[in-house]
Amino acid sequence: MFTLTFVRRDHKPNEIYYYQKNSDAIYHFQLFKDDDSGLYHRILLEDESQLIDTIDY
């Protein structure tokens, strides 16, 4: 199982999305590579608790 976690800047609860397919998780993750909304501090892409990639803002 793949997990995409959005760590919010406003300290509200993290937004967590679960995926069965790696390709679906990566697609969602890449949608936020150039995000300039200011909503998120960090986005984490994980596979079974192993960090695959991260975006830091």
C-alpha angles and dihedrals in degrees: 000000000000124000130201113196123191111200107205125221092217091061093242115142116295117262109235126191125186127209135185093201124060090213092059092050093048092048092054091044093052092052087072100046091105099029112150098174093110091224098114135057095188141355119209128198112198139175114204092332093314115119112236102172142343139200117208122194 
